[in-house]
Amino acid sequence: MKLIQAVLLGGGYATTIPVIARFRRVVHERRWRWLAVHHLGVAALIAAFVQRGSRPAVAVNSAWLIIASCWWILGSRRRVESPV
Protein backbone atom coordinates (compact mmCIF):
# COMPACT_ATOMS: atom_id res chain seq x y z
CA MET A 1 0.00 0.00 0.00
CA LYS A 2 2.85 2.40 0.78
CA LEU A 3 4.37 1.70 -2.63
CA ILE A 4 1.12 2.73 -4.34
CA GLN A 5 0.99 5.91 -2.25
CA ALA A 6 4.59 6.72 -3.14
CA VAL A 7 3.95 6.20 -6.84
CA LEU A 8 0.78 8.32 -6.73
CA LEU A 9 2.52 11.11 -4.81
CA GLY A 10 5.63 11.05 -6.99
CA GLY A 11 3.67 11.03 -10.22
CA GLY A 12 1.17 13.57 -8.94
CA TYR A 13 3.76 16.10 -7.87
CA ALA A 14 5.88 15.49 -10.97
CA THR A 15 2.96 16.37 -13.24
CA THR A 16 1.31 19.17 -11.27
CA ILE A 17 4.25 21.35 -10.24
CA PRO A 18 5.43 22.17 -13.80
CA VAL A 19 1.87 23.01 -14.85
CA ILE A 20 1.20 25.15 -11.76
CA ALA A 21 4.42 27.06 -12.44
CA ARG A 22 2.96 28.06 -15.82
CA PHE A 23 -0.71 28.11 -14.91
CA ARG A 24 -1.43 31.67 -16.02
CA ARG A 25 -0.01 30.82 -19.44
CA VAL A 26 -1.99 27.55 -19.53
CA VAL A 27 -5.22 29.46 -18.89
CA HIS A 28 -4.40 32.38 -21.19
CA GLU A 29 -3.32 30.19 -24.11
CA ARG A 30 -6.13 27.66 -23.47
CA ARG A 31 -3.76 24.69 -23.20
CA TRP A 32 -6.40 22.11 -22.39
CA ARG A 33 -3.98 19.15 -22.61
CA TRP A 34 -1.81 20.72 -19.93
CA LEU A 35 -4.92 21.26 -17.82
CA ALA A 36 -5.90 17.61 -18.28
CA VAL A 37 -2.43 16.46 -17.18
CA HIS A 38 -2.65 18.81 -14.19
CA HIS A 39 -6.06 17.43 -13.21
CA LEU A 40 -4.82 13.84 -13.49
CA GLY A 41 -1.86 14.71 -11.27
CA VAL A 42 -4.05 16.36 -8.66
CA ALA A 43 -6.42 13.37 -8.76
CA ALA A 44 -3.42 11.10 -8.09
CA LEU A 45 -2.42 13.26 -5.12
CA ILE A 46 -5.95 13.16 -3.75
CA ALA A 47 -6.06 9.37 -4.11
CA ALA A 48 -2.76 9.02 -2.26
CA PHE A 49 -3.90 11.25 0.58
CA VAL A 50 -7.23 9.41 0.82
CA GLN A 51 -5.28 6.16 1.25
CA ARG A 52 -3.17 7.79 3.95
CA GLY A 53 -6.26 9.10 5.70
CA SER A 54 -5.01 12.68 5.59
CA ARG A 55 -8.23 14.70 5.48
CA PRO A 56 -6.57 18.16 5.48
CA ALA A 57 -4.42 17.24 2.45
CA VAL A 58 -7.46 15.82 0.65
CA ALA A 59 -9.39 19.03 1.37
CA VAL A 60 -6.58 21.33 0.20
CA ASN A 61 -5.94 19.42 -3.02
CA SER A 62 -9.66 19.04 -3.75
CA ALA A 63 -10.13 22.77 -3.22
CA TRP A 64 -7.24 23.51 -5.58
CA LEU A 65 -8.77 21.22 -8.22
CA ILE A 66 -12.03 23.20 -8.02
CA ILE A 67 -10.21 26.56 -8.02
CA ALA A 68 -8.08 25.58 -11.03
CA SER A 69 -11.17 24.44 -12.92
CA CYS A 70 -13.01 27.68 -12.16
CA TRP A 71 -9.93 29.71 -13.14
CA TRP A 72 -9.82 27.83 -16.46
CA ILE A 73 -13.54 28.41 -17.12
CA LEU A 74 -13.46 32.08 -16.16
CA GLY A 75 -10.19 32.60 -18.01
CA SER A 76 -11.96 31.96 -21.29
CA ARG A 77 -14.09 35.07 -20.88
CA ARG A 78 -12.74 38.08 -22.71
CA ARG A 79 -12.60 41.44 -21.02
CA VAL A 80 -14.89 44.01 -22.53
CA GLU A 81 -13.15 47.32 -23.08
CA SER A 82 -14.85 50.34 -21.61
CA PRO A 83 -15.88 52.94 -24.22
CA VAL A 84 -14.64 55.74 -21.95
Secondary structure by P-SEA (a helix, b strand, c coil): caaaaaaaaaaaaaccaaaaaaaaaaaaacaaaaaaaaaaaaaaaaaaaaaaccaaaaaaaaaaaaaaaaaaaaaabbbbbbcc
